[in-house]
Amino acid sequence: MRDYSIWGIYVSNFVFFVAISLVGSLISAILKLTNTDWRSPLTRISEMIAVASISFAAIVIIIDMGRPDRFLNVILHARLQSPITWDVIVILTYLVISILLLYLPMLPDLAIMRDSEITIPAWQRKMYRILAMNWKGTERQISLLKRSEVRLSILIIPVAFGIHTVTSWLFATTLRPGWDSTNFGPYFVSGAFMVGAGAVIAAMYIFRKFMHLEKYFTDRLFDHMAKLLVLLSLVYLYFNVNEYFIPAYKMKEYEAEHIHELFYGNYAPLFWSVQIGGMIIPIIVLLFPKGRRPTPMFFVSILVITGAWFKRFLIVVPTLSEPFIPMDRVPESWKHYFPTYAEWSITIGTLAGALLIITFLVRFFPIVPMAETIEIKHKQIKQASEP
């Protein structure tokens, strides 16, 4: 507690996890509602990533409090004037909808697993039987399921936009240099969609390579995701220009100090590395057909994800290092923040925990939606046979 950064990498982790979780609404909801057939193999992966990410976003914010027992106070003594209350509401809502959006479309697949002849332990077959909820594939069940999916897909979009907008308000409603911005809502949302797409591409490559799913995660699918990532990156680049151009043009006293620290000062190497490596280079690479192949795209996605985490670090820490009240008569070390061993350990632990949730889900549930894939194949065969 010897420095002035009351928020450090714990809050950076929180914003990062919230950002990745938006991939569930991007792939499962937006592309589904637009009848984009090629996104079918990606829906289950994106939903798993969304559930794991939003779960640990909630856990990280409790870690940041330092006193987990006080979390109940946020619920029992909630104040509508507090943006933290809004954040708790939208995070819990988004978590519930994300779980439903993962679980409900999986019902036909769970029934297939329940009725399959594959030798599996008795407890696992019992688990599938319970989770399948007596799914028989009747017309009424299918109709009910499709209506539920559409309603959840529509519902999750405003909630997804709301969760990252409210997260941005935690910063924008705090009087600090660099955070006094009306651009923060769309700025955070566009960045979240970009890193979410990067996370799906990385997962696609890993499952394709190590689980031999080349039949489903095809080169064509990578090409589509590359074009989508370029579009999202260009939108995010636009908001980045907006975010820094106006303060740099006006150069108000405290904003000027913040801009100088980012552009030329202590944070300049990290700032320019994030802008160039996490955004400009991915756009350039993916504009060329050779860059849209699986292996180059995997490395591009790692650049995007790494750049996104450090971008959240740059949003949080430099601003806290430039308070309106000058830091006088304090040791020089108090004016600089660097994460401690405990903070790095907890950060690595939370990342590992999110990956562990995804690993468990992949271990017991099909990665590619089986029933939906079969349905799409039947449609394609039917269309091909028509004169």
Secondary structure, 3 states (H helix, E strand, C coil): CCCCCCCCHHHHHHHHHHHHHCHHHHHHHHHHHCCCHHHHHHHHHHHHHHHHHHHHHHHHHHHHHCCHHHHHHHHHCCCCCCHHHHHHHHHHHHHHHHHHHHHHHHHHHHHHHHHCCCCCCHHHHHHHHHHCCCCCCCHHHHHHHHHHHHHHHHHHHHHHHHHHHHHHHHHHCCCCCCCCCCCHHHHHHHHHHHHHHHHHHHHHHHHHHHCCCCCCCCHHHHHHHHHHHHHHHHHHHHHHHHHHHHHHHHCCHHHHHHHHHHHCCCCHHHHHHHHHHHHHHHHHHHCCHHHHCHHHHHHHHHHHHHHHHHHHHHHHHHHHCCCCCCCCCCCHHHHCCCCCHHHHHHHHHHHHHHHHHHHHHHHHCCCCCHHHHHHHHHHHHHHHHCC
